[in-house]
Every structure is written in structure tokens, then in C-alpha cells.
């Protein structure tokens, strides 16, 4: 793992020197192919050795995090990164992980957690915020600390479905999308879905 950490940091430094805009860290559990039990830890490590490149989570799996915990931890990382955090959230990728991290919940249900998490994060970062939802409920609370970026770090939503694209864009989020196991030609399909969605929400700022 020490070799992997050094190698990954070397790649992030090369990316920064080459003018790349963002480097991303994943969240995965008990899968040795992708080691990232907490992407915020990796971003903090990279941030200590870089100055300009923005650093993002790709992604935080919504069902595994309480909103208050994520709001505070992400804000602290944003402070340590001097305002370079990009926060990517998603439903989660593998049923294997949901079986171990979310009590066997079908991964498709992770979308509801993601849709409840995003506004809760913004509310907690803004100040006193009370939440009464289907997944979480808590009395008036505020993120401690608050993020350095105002009003909040940019939020990205990982999605492939046009309905989720539209929801994310209307909620002021950026979109990250991937072919996953499909061929690279899938990128064209996803790009068309994205552009079609933008045409439907022309009244909203382009993400």
C-alpha cells in the first residue's frame, strides 16, 4: 500500500505540472482492486504535496454517510486544501458493497439517499438546518467547521440516467458520467443524453 500511495501521489503531481484541472479519489470498501475506504483521506494526503490542482471525490457513496458527518469532514478537508475541494456524490456502484455497508439494501435504492443528501449538505454548510427526511432526521444543526469555499464547494453527481442528470442540474450540481464496463462508444450515448437534458433545462446555469 505504501508503494501504491507513492505511485498515486506521483501521478497527481504530474497531473498538476501538466495543467490538469482536477484529480479524483474513489470510495470503495473491501475491494482490493480499488483501495479507497475514505477518499477525503487521500485528498488530504495529495493536498499536502500539491498547490494548484483541485482535488475531488469520485465519489462519496451517499448511503454510507450521515449528512452531518460528511458536511463537517468535507468542510475540514476544503480548509486543509485551501479551498480546492470538489465533492462528488453518487448512489454507490456495487451490490457487493451494499451487502456489506448498507445491510444488503438493493443498490438502486441508493439514489434516494443521494437525492436527500445533497440539499442537506447545502443546508448544513449554510447554517442552522433541521432535517426531516425519509432516510435521516435530526434537529437544527450546523456544519462544524464550515467550508472555505463560499457558499460551498462545487458538488458533482455521478449518473448515467437522464432523469438524474436533470435532477442534478436543477439542483446546481455538475455531472460526472462513465461508460463503466461498456465500450468507449458509450461516451457518445452519454454525451447525447447530457446535451438533450441541457436543452430541457435551458433556464438553469450550465453545469
Long-range contacts (C-beta under 8 A, 24 or more apart in sequence): 1-35, 4-35, 5-45, 8-42, 8-46, 9-45, 9-46, 9-49, 12-46, 12-49, 12-50, 12-53, 12-55, 13-49, 13-50, 15-53, 16-50, 16-51, 16-52, 16-53, 20-53, 21-53, 21-54, 22-53, 22-54, 22-55, 22-56, 22-86, 23-53, 23-54, 23-55, 23-56, 24-55, 24-56, 24-57, 24-58, 24-86, 24-88, 25-55, 25-56, 25-57, 25-58, 26-57, 26-58, 26-59, 27-57, 27-59, 27-60, 27-61, 27-64, 28-93, 28-94, 28-97, 29-64, 29-97, 29-100, 29-101, 30-96, 30-97, 30-100, 31-94, 31-96, 31-97, 40-73, 40-74, 40-77, 43-77, 43-81, 43-85, 44-77, 44-80, 44-81, 47-77, 47-80, 47-81, 47-82, 47-84, 53-84, 54-84, 54-85, 54-86, 55-81, 55-84, 55-85, 55-86, 56-85, 56-86, 56-87, 56-88, 56-156, 57-86, 57-87, 57-88, 57-89, 58-88, 58-156, 58-158, 58-176, 59-88, 59-89, 59-90, 59-156, 59-158, 59-176, 60-87, 60-88, 60-89, 60-90, 61-89, 61-90, 61-91, 61-92, 61-93, 61-97, 61-101, 61-110, 62-89, 62-90, 62-91, 62-92, 62-110, 62-113, 62-114, 62-116, 62-117, 63-91, 63-92, 63-98, 63-101, 63-102, 63-105, 63-109, 63-110, 63-113, 64-92, 64-101, 64-102, 65-117, 66-136, 67-116, 67-117, 67-120, 67-121, 67-124, 67-131, 67-136, 67-138, 68-124, 68-138, 68-141, 68-143, 70-117, 70-121, 71-120, 71-121, 71-124, 71-125, 71-143, 72-124, 72-143, 72-144, 72-145, 74-121, 74-147, 74-153, 75-125, 75-143, 75-144, 75-145, 75-146, 75-147, 75-148, 76-145, 78-147, 78-148, 78-149, 78-153, 79-145, 79-147, 79-148, 82-148, 83-147, 83-148, 83-149, 85-147, 85-149, 85-153, 86-153, 86-154, 86-156, 87-121, 87-153, 87-154, 87-155, 87-156, 88-155, 88-156, 88-157, 88-158, 88-176, 89-114, 89-117, 89-118, 89-155, 89-156, 89-157, 89-158, 90-114, 90-157, 90-158, 90-159, 91-158, 111-164, 114-157, 115-167, 118-155, 118-157, 118-171, 118-173, 119-171, 121-152, 121-155, 122-151, 122-152, 122-155, 125-151, 125-152, 126-151, 126-152, 160-190, 160-193, 162-193, 162-196, 162-197, 165-193, 165-194, 165-197, 166-197, 166-200, 166-201, 168-207, 169-197, 169-198, 169-201, 169-204, 169-207, 170-201, 170-204, 172-204, 172-205, 172-207, 173-207, 174-207, 175-207
